[in-house]
Amino acid sequence: MRIQRNVFVPLFAALSFTLVAVPLFASAATPLLQSARITNSNTVVITYSEPVYTTLNDYSNFTGGLSGASLSSVSGSATSVITLTFAGTPFTTGATGGMTIASTVVSVSNGYNFGGGPISVLNGQSPLLSSISVSSNDVGGTVQGTGDTITITFYTNEQVQNVSATVANHSVSVSGSGTGPYTASYTVASGDNQVLLPIIVTFTDLSGNQGHASFTLGGNGNGPSIVSITSNANTSGALTVGSTITFVLMLASPTPNATVSGSYDGVPLAWSTGNGGATYSATYTVQSGNTMTSYPLQISGVTIVDSSGNVSAPASGADVEKTINTNSFTISTVTSVPSVVTTATPIFTFYSPQNGTITYGGDCASPVLSAVQGDNSVTFTALANGTHSNCTITVTDYGGYASNILIVPTFTVTGSGVATLPTTTTATAPSVIAYKFVNFIGMGSTGTDVTQLQQRLTTDGIYTGPINGHFGALTQAAVKKYQKLHGLSQFGYVGPGTRALLNSGV
């Protein structure tokens, strides 16, 4: 008697694009765009040739398939890998388009700016299976016993080429074209592992991106077999308290009313079923007290037990790229803008427990882009007459972790509405002159002396880097510029002569 057993597994399709740009007039010292890709329906990952400082405002003019996209967050500043997250309608499969990167992206090491300009959007993500099924002629009643012929049928989410397959570590021929159907058959030999039969298919899309899928077919057809475990954390970046990862477990055949055992970061997960038992999903939420990770943690050791008590082999995932930071931080208001002001450039003061980069939202902006640990006073760029109720501030630390979004209380600007920015000397000179430098400060120095030096040189309009208490290349360049302006030898460190001039308030 011949028994035909068919298995159908729906897989989730994904989107893929790549951004490619060559900045105009770039010198050898400027950061360059190495690669850019859309890693899912709302995320673009950009890789620069070196670590850069960047903010939400550096990316604009979304065109083509990106038209109408709204950039909601940027993470990874101070690293070479920047993640752009978009809100709104997901990008469609195969879409192309473009965006503009501003020249305000700046190198961490030397302060040189990215060349800036428009970039193209191309297909760049690995193709995926959209469905797969497995059947057996089952001549001996065991699905994959000696002499049984296993037939694999699958479809892809885009046109592919160079399709190959292995069954039980033996290469098999594959027929098909376009998006499928593709079929491959293998007759089980006596020396094969007939309890756990591994199956792997690989393929390449027309842009040269590789994709693959692998799973193990259960031995006698009774126990459930896990095809894959994937997540929505497959882009670089960090998860902070309140962030989530959703895992999706796919089975070789629908298994309703099963029980899944699996945990992540030491936290047991609650799994629920969908698609008639073909998939199970669970969500992990980062909470205070969870384990920190400095490298991506993969999920592993997940098993599923069907309603008859049959247990699957343990399965793992391999697509998590995010780290976990349970030390999220909160910024808060110190001094609000008065409810009614007659200047178009009001001052707002907030507290940050971390050094980092400031991002402004709503009507408000400011040339102050670096936050220090402690109180930060920022002067808003000229605002029009009227009520301003949508201003926000966010700080992203130099590890790429973002604070809460601080809402600036509503205020109203009256009068001419023409801004006259207060001079830097009037606003900040008293606190700068009050600090007396007494120590040598040079490359590699850290601490309060360096922080005060960076604040002072920022006030003078010489230093534009982060105020982080670390004397690096940017600080050294600013010291040399200060020394040149005042006729001192340009040694790039603060010795007796430079120290005396700084303490004089000049």
C-alpha positions as CSV (number, residue, x, y, z in Angstrom):
1,M,0.0,0.0,0.0
2,R,1.3,3.5,-0.9
3,I,0.7,6.3,1.6
4,Q,1.0,9.9,0.5
5,R,1.7,12.4,3.3
6,N,2.0,16.1,2.5
7,V,3.2,18.9,4.6
8,F,2.6,22.6,3.8
9,V,4.4,25.3,5.7
10,P,3.6,29.0,5.1
11,L,6.7,31.2,5.6
12,F,6.7,34.9,6.0
13,A,7.9,37.1,3.1
14,A,10.4,39.9,3.6
15,L,11.4,43.1,1.9
16,S,14.9,44.0,0.7
17,F,16.7,47.0,-0.7
18,T,20.2,48.4,-0.6
19,L,21.3,52.1,-0.6
20,V,24.5,52.8,-2.5
21,A,26.1,56.3,-2.5
22,V,29.4,57.9,-3.4
23,P,29.7,61.3,-1.7
24,L,30.9,64.1,-3.9
25,F,34.2,65.8,-3.2
26,A,35.1,63.3,-0.5
27,S,38.7,63.3,0.6
28,A,40.6,60.4,2.1
29,A,39.8,61.7,5.6
30,T,36.0,61.9,5.2
31,P,33.7,59.0,6.2
32,L,32.4,57.1,3.3
33,L,29.1,55.1,2.8
34,Q,30.1,51.4,2.5
35,S,26.7,49.8,2.3
36,A,23.1,50.4,3.1
37,R,20.2,47.9,3.1
38,I,16.6,47.6,4.1
39,T,16.6,44.7,6.5
40,N,12.8,44.5,6.9
41,S,9.7,46.4,6.0
42,N,10.5,49.5,8.1
43,T,14.3,49.4,8.8
44,V,17.3,50.6,6.9
45,V,20.9,49.8,8.1
46,I,23.7,52.0,6.9
47,T,27.3,51.1,7.3
48,Y,29.9,53.9,7.1
49,S,33.7,53.4,6.6
50,E,34.3,54.5,10.3
51,P,32.3,55.5,13.4
52,V,30.2,58.7,12.9
53,Y,28.0,61.0,14.8
54,T,24.6,61.3,13.2
55,T,21.0,62.3,14.1
56,L,17.5,62.0,12.8
57,N,17.9,65.3,10.8
58,D,20.7,63.8,8.6
59,Y,18.3,61.8,6.4
60,S,15.6,63.3,4.2
61,N,14.0,63.5,0.7
62,F,12.7,60.0,0.5
63,T,11.7,59.2,-3.1
64,G,10.4,56.3,-5.2
65,G,9.5,53.3,-3.1
66,L,10.4,55.3,0.0
67,S,8.0,58.2,-0.8
68,G,5.8,59.0,2.1
69,A,8.0,57.2,4.6
70,S,8.5,58.9,8.0
71,L,11.8,58.4,9.8
72,S,11.0,57.8,13.4
73,S,14.3,57.0,15.0
74,V,18.1,56.7,14.4
75,S,20.3,54.5,16.6
76,G,24.0,53.6,16.6
77,S,25.4,57.1,16.6
78,A,29.2,57.0,17.4
79,T,29.5,53.6,15.7
80,S,29.9,52.8,12.0
81,V,26.6,50.9,11.7
82,I,23.5,53.2,11.8
83,T,19.9,51.9,12.0
84,L,17.1,54.0,10.6
85,T,13.6,53.0,11.7
86,F,10.6,54.2,9.7
87,A,6.9,54.6,10.7
88,G,3.9,54.3,8.4
89,T,3.1,52.0,5.5
90,P,5.7,49.2,5.1
91,F,7.9,49.2,2.1
92,T,6.6,47.0,-0.8
93,T,8.6,44.0,-2.1
94,G,10.9,45.0,-4.9
95,A,10.5,48.7,-4.4
96,T,13.3,51.1,-5.4
97,G,13.8,54.7,-4.5
98,G,16.2,57.1,-2.9
99,M,17.0,59.5,0.0
100,T,19.5,62.2,0.8
101,I,22.1,62.0,3.5
102,A,23.2,65.4,4.8
103,S,26.9,66.5,5.1
104,T,26.3,67.0,8.9
105,V,27.2,63.3,9.5
106,V,30.7,63.7,11.1
107,S,33.6,61.3,11.8
108,V,34.1,60.4,15.4
109,S,37.9,60.2,15.0
110,N,38.8,63.4,13.2
111,G,35.6,65.6,12.9
112,Y,35.5,65.4,9.1
113,N,32.1,65.6,7.5
114,F,30.5,63.0,5.2
115,G,30.2,64.4,1.7
116,G,26.5,64.3,1.6
117,G,24.1,64.0,-1.3
118,P,21.3,61.8,-2.8
119,I,21.7,58.0,-2.8
120,S,19.9,55.3,-4.8
121,V,17.8,52.5,-3.3
122,L,18.3,49.0,-4.7
123,N,17.4,45.4,-3.8
124,G,19.8,44.1,-1.2
125,Q,18.3,41.6,1.2
126,S,18.5,37.8,1.0
127,P,15.5,36.1,-0.6
128,L,13.3,34.0,1.5
129,L,11.0,31.0,1.1
130,S,7.3,31.9,0.9
131,S,6.1,28.3,1.3
132,I,7.5,24.7,1.5
133,S,6.0,21.3,1.5
134,V,7.4,17.8,2.0
135,S,5.9,14.5,0.8
136,S,6.9,10.8,0.8
137,N,5.9,7.8,-1.2
138,D,6.1,6.0,2.2
139,V,6.5,2.5,0.8
140,G,7.2,1.0,4.2
141,G,4.9,3.0,6.4
142,T,7.7,5.0,8.0
143,V,7.8,8.2,5.8
144,Q,11.5,8.2,5.5
145,G,12.6,4.6,5.8
146,T,15.1,2.9,3.4
147,G,13.7,3.2,-0.1
148,D,11.3,5.9,0.6
149,T,11.5,8.9,-1.8
150,I,11.2,12.3,-0.1
151,T,10.0,15.1,-2.4
152,I,10.5,18.8,-1.4
153,T,8.4,21.5,-3.1
154,F,8.9,25.2,-2.3
155,Y,8.3,28.8,-3.5
156,T,10.4,31.9,-3.0
157,N,9.3,35.5,-2.4
158,E,11.2,36.8,-5.4
159,Q,12.8,35.4,-8.5
160,V,15.9,33.3,-7.7
161,Q,18.7,31.4,-9.4
162,N,21.5,28.9,-8.5
163,V,19.1,26.8,-6.5
164,S,20.5,23.8,-4.8
165,A,19.4,21.3,-2.1
166,T,20.9,18.6,0.2
167,V,19.0,15.8,1.9
168,A,20.8,13.7,4.5
169,N,24.0,15.6,3.5
170,H,23.6,14.3,-0.1
171,S,23.3,16.9,-3.0
172,V,20.1,16.5,-5.0
173,S,19.0,18.1,-8.3
174,V,16.4,20.9,-8.2
175,S,14.0,21.8,-11.0
176,G,12.0,25.0,-11.3
177,S,12.5,28.7,-12.2
178,G,11.3,32.2,-11.2
179,T,9.6,32.1,-7.8
180,G,8.7,28.4,-8.2
181,P,7.5,25.9,-7.7
182,Y,10.9,24.2,-7.2
183,T,11.1,20.5,-6.6
184,A,13.8,18.2,-5.4
185,S,13.6,14.4,-4.6
186,Y,15.8,12.0,-2.7
187,T,15.5,8.3,-2.0
188,V,16.5,7.4,1.5
189,A,19.5,5.0,1.8
190,S,20.1,2.4,4.5
191,G,23.0,4.4,5.9
192,D,21.0,7.6,6.4
193,N,19.8,8.8,9.8
194,Q,16.2,7.8,9.4
195,V,15.2,9.4,12.8
196,L,16.3,12.9,12.0
197,L,16.7,13.6,8.3
198,P,18.3,17.1,7.6
199,I,17.1,19.1,4.6
200,I,18.8,22.3,3.3
201,V,17.9,24.4,0.3
202,T,19.9,27.4,-0.9
203,F,19.3,30.0,-3.6
204,T,20.5,33.4,-4.9
205,D,18.3,36.3,-6.1
206,L,18.9,38.2,-9.3
207,S,21.0,40.8,-7.4
208,G,23.3,38.1,-6.0
209,N,22.0,38.0,-2.5
210,Q,22.0,34.5,-1.0
211,G,19.2,32.9,1.0
212,H,18.6,29.5,2.6
213,A,16.3,27.4,4.7
214,S,17.0,24.3,6.7
215,F,15.1,21.9,8.9
216,T,15.1,18.3,10.1
217,L,12.3,15.9,9.1
218,G,11.1,13.9,12.1
219,G,11.9,10.1,11.9
220,N,8.6,8.2,11.9
221,G,6.2,11.1,11.2
222,N,4.7,11.1,14.7
223,G,6.8,13.7,16.5
224,P,6.7,17.4,15.6
225,S,9.6,18.9,13.6
226,I,10.7,22.5,14.0
227,V,11.7,24.1,10.7
228,S,13.0,27.4,12.0
229,I,12.9,30.0,14.7
230,T,13.1,33.6,13.5
231,S,12.7,37.0,15.2
232,N,12.0,40.7,14.4
233,A,15.3,41.7,16.0
234,N,17.4,40.9,12.9
235,T,18.9,44.4,12.6
236,S,21.8,45.9,14.6
237,G,21.1,48.1,17.6
238,A,20.2,47.8,21.3
239,L,17.1,46.8,23.2
240,T,16.4,48.9,26.3
241,V,13.9,48.4,29.2
242,G,10.4,48.1,27.6
243,S,11.7,47.0,24.2
244,T,10.4,43.6,22.8
245,I,11.5,40.8,20.6
246,T,8.9,38.6,18.9
247,F,9.9,35.1,18.0
248,V,8.1,32.9,15.4
249,L,8.5,29.1,15.4
250,M,7.6,27.3,12.2
251,L,6.8,23.6,12.0
252,A,7.2,21.1,9.2
253,S,3.5,20.2,9.6
254,P,0.6,21.9,11.5
255,T,0.5,20.7,15.1
256,P,-2.3,22.4,17.0
257,N,-2.7,22.3,20.7
258,A,1.0,21.7,21.3
259,T,3.2,23.0,24.1
260,V,6.4,24.9,23.5
261,S,9.2,25.1,26.0
262,G,11.6,28.0,25.4
263,S,13.2,30.9,27.1
264,Y,15.3,33.9,26.1
265,D,17.9,35.8,28.2
266,G,16.9,33.5,31.0
267,V,13.3,34.5,30.8
268,P,10.6,31.8,30.1
269,L,8.5,32.7,27.2
270,A,4.7,32.2,26.8
271,W,4.0,30.7,23.3
272,S,0.7,31.0,21.4
273,T,-0.3,29.2,18.2
274,G,-1.5,30.5,14.9
275,N,-2.1,29.4,11.3
276,G,-3.8,26.2,12.5
277,G,-0.8,25.1,14.5
278,A,1.7,25.7,11.7
279,T,3.4,28.5,13.7
280,Y,3.9,29.4,17.3
281,S,5.0,32.9,18.5
282,A,6.2,34.4,21.8
283,T,7.3,37.9,22.9
284,Y,10.3,38.8,25.1
285,T,10.2,42.1,26.9
286,V,13.3,43.7,28.4
287,Q,12.9,44.6,32.1
288,S,15.1,45.9,34.8
289,G,17.1,43.0,36.2
290,N,17.3,41.1,32.9
291,T,20.8,40.1,31.9
292,M,22.8,42.7,29.9
293,T,24.4,41.5,26.6
294,S,27.3,43.1,24.8
295,Y,26.8,40.8,21.8
296,P,23.7,39.4,20.1
297,L,22.2,36.5,22.2
298,Q,20.6,33.8,20.1
299,I,17.6,31.7,21.2
300,S,18.3,28.0,21.6
301,G,17.1,24.8,23.2
302,V,13.4,25.3,22.1
303,T,11.3,22.2,22.0
304,I,7.6,21.5,21.2
305,V,5.4,18.6,22.6
306,D,2.4,17.6,20.6
307,S,-1.0,16.6,22.2
308,S,0.1,13.0,22.2
309,G,3.3,13.7,24.1
310,N,5.7,13.4,21.2
311,V,8.7,15.7,21.7
312,S,10.6,17.5,18.9
313,A,14.4,17.8,18.7
314,P,15.7,21.0,20.3
315,A,15.9,23.9,17.9
316,S,17.7,27.3,17.7
317,G,17.5,30.6,16.0
318,A,20.4,32.5,14.4
319,D,19.0,35.9,13.3
320,V,19.1,38.1,16.4
321,E,21.5,41.0,15.9
322,K,20.4,43.3,18.8
323,T,22.2,43.6,22.1
324,I,20.4,44.2,25.4
325,N,20.9,47.3,27.6
326,T,18.9,47.2,30.8
327,N,20.5,50.5,31.9
328,S,18.1,52.8,30.1
329,F,18.1,56.4,31.2
330,T,15.7,59.2,31.7
331,I,16.1,62.9,31.0
332,S,14.0,65.4,32.8
333,T,13.1,69.1,32.8
334,V,15.1,71.4,35.1
335,T,13.9,74.8,34.0
336,S,11.0,75.2,31.6
337,V,10.5,78.0,29.1
338,P,8.1,80.5,30.7
339,S,4.6,80.1,29.4
340,V,4.8,83.5,27.7
341,V,8.2,84.8,26.4
342,T,9.0,88.0,24.4
343,T,12.2,86.5,22.9
344,A,12.2,84.3,19.8
345,T,15.1,82.3,21.2
346,P,14.0,81.1,24.7
347,I,16.3,78.9,26.9
348,F,15.3,75.4,28.1
349,T,17.3,73.5,30.7
350,F,17.1,69.7,31.2
351,Y,19.0,67.1,33.2
352,S,20.7,64.0,31.5
353,P,22.4,61.3,33.5
354,Q,24.5,60.4,30.3
355,N,26.7,62.3,27.8
356,G,25.3,62.0,24.3
357,T,23.8,63.5,21.2
358,I,20.7,65.7,21.4
359,T,17.8,65.2,18.9
360,Y,15.1,67.9,18.7
361,G,11.5,67.4,17.6
362,G,8.5,69.5,16.7
363,D,9.0,73.3,16.2
364,C,12.2,73.5,18.3
365,A,15.8,73.2,17.2
366,S,19.1,74.4,18.5
367,P,22.8,74.5,17.4
368,V,23.6,72.7,20.7
369,L,23.8,69.0,19.7
370,S,25.9,67.5,22.6
371,A,24.5,66.7,26.0
372,V,26.7,66.4,29.1
373,Q,26.1,64.4,32.3
374,G,24.2,66.9,34.5
375,D,22.2,70.1,33.6
376,N,22.1,71.2,30.0
377,S,20.9,74.6,28.9
378,V,19.9,74.9,25.2
379,T,18.9,78.1,23.4
380,F,16.3,77.3,20.8
381,T,16.7,78.6,17.2
382,A,14.5,81.5,16.3
383,L,10.8,80.6,16.7
384,A,7.8,82.4,15.1
385,N,5.3,84.2,17.2
386,G,2.6,81.9,18.5
387,T,2.1,78.9,20.7
388,H,4.6,76.0,20.5
389,S,3.3,72.8,22.0
390,N,5.1,70.0,20.1
391,C,8.7,70.5,21.1
392,T,10.6,67.4,22.2
393,I,14.2,66.5,23.2
394,T,15.8,63.0,23.1
395,V,19.4,62.2,24.1
396,T,21.2,59.2,22.6
397,D,24.3,58.2,24.5
398,Y,27.6,57.2,22.8
399,G,26.7,53.5,23.1
400,G,23.7,54.2,20.8
401,Y,21.0,53.9,23.6
402,A,18.2,56.5,23.5
403,S,16.6,58.2,26.4
404,N,12.9,58.8,26.9
405,I,11.3,61.5,24.7
406,L,11.2,64.6,26.9
407,I,8.2,66.9,26.0
408,V,8.9,70.6,26.4
409,P,5.9,72.2,28.2
410,T,3.8,74.5,25.9
411,F,4.9,78.1,25.7
412,T,3.9,81.2,23.6
413,V,6.3,83.6,21.8
414,T,5.1,87.2,21.5
415,G,6.7,90.3,20.1
416,S,8.6,90.7,16.9
417,G,9.4,87.0,16.5
418,V,12.8,88.1,15.1
419,A,15.5,86.3,17.0
420,T,18.6,87.8,18.3
421,L,20.7,85.0,19.7
422,P,22.3,86.0,23.0
423,T,26.1,86.1,22.6
424,T,27.9,83.0,23.9
425,T,30.0,85.2,26.2
426,T,27.0,86.6,28.0
427,A,25.4,83.2,28.4
428,T,28.3,81.1,29.4
429,A,31.4,83.1,30.2
430,P,30.9,83.4,34.0
431,S,30.8,79.6,34.5
432,V,33.8,79.1,32.1
433,I,36.0,81.7,33.7
434,A,35.2,80.5,37.1
435,Y,36.8,77.1,36.4
436,K,40.6,77.2,37.0
437,F,42.8,74.7,35.1
438,V,45.7,73.5,37.2
439,N,46.7,70.2,35.6
440,F,48.4,69.2,32.3
441,I,45.7,68.1,29.8
442,G,46.7,66.1,26.7
443,M,45.9,63.1,24.5
444,G,44.3,60.4,26.6
445,S,43.4,62.6,29.5
446,T,39.9,62.1,31.1
447,G,37.8,63.6,33.8
448,T,36.4,67.0,34.9
449,D,39.4,69.0,33.5
450,V,38.7,67.6,30.0
451,T,34.9,68.2,30.3
452,Q,35.5,71.8,31.3
453,L,38.0,72.3,28.5
454,Q,35.5,70.9,25.9
455,Q,32.8,73.2,27.3
456,R,35.1,76.2,27.1
457,L,36.2,75.5,23.6
458,T,32.6,74.9,22.5
459,T,31.7,78.3,24.0
460,D,34.4,79.8,21.9
461,G,33.0,78.2,18.8
462,I,36.2,76.2,18.3
463,Y,35.1,72.7,19.4
464,T,32.1,70.9,17.8
465,G,32.6,67.4,19.1
466,P,30.9,65.6,22.0
467,I,31.4,66.8,25.6
468,N,32.4,63.5,27.0
469,G,35.4,64.1,29.3
470,H,37.8,62.3,27.0
471,F,40.7,64.1,25.3
472,G,40.8,62.6,21.8
473,A,41.6,63.7,18.3
474,L,38.7,66.3,18.1
475,T,39.7,67.9,21.4
476,Q,43.4,68.0,20.3
477,A,42.5,69.7,17.0
478,A,40.4,72.3,18.9
479,V,43.3,73.0,21.3
480,K,45.6,73.6,18.4
481,K,43.1,76.0,16.9
482,Y,42.8,77.9,20.2
483,Q,46.6,78.1,20.4
484,K,46.9,79.4,16.8
485,L,44.2,82.1,17.4
486,H,46.1,83.4,20.4
487,G,49.6,83.2,19.0
488,L,50.8,80.2,21.0
489,S,52.8,77.2,19.8
490,Q,50.4,74.6,18.4
491,F,51.4,71.7,20.6
492,G,47.8,70.3,20.9
493,Y,48.0,70.0,24.7
494,V,47.3,72.3,27.6
495,G,50.6,73.3,29.2
496,P,51.5,76.3,31.4
497,G,51.1,79.0,28.7
498,T,47.8,77.7,27.4
499,R,46.5,77.1,30.9
500,A,47.3,80.7,32.0
501,L,45.4,82.0,28.9
502,L,42.4,79.9,29.6
503,N,42.3,80.9,33.2
504,S,42.4,84.6,32.2
505,G,39.1,84.2,30.4
506,V,40.5,84.9,27.0
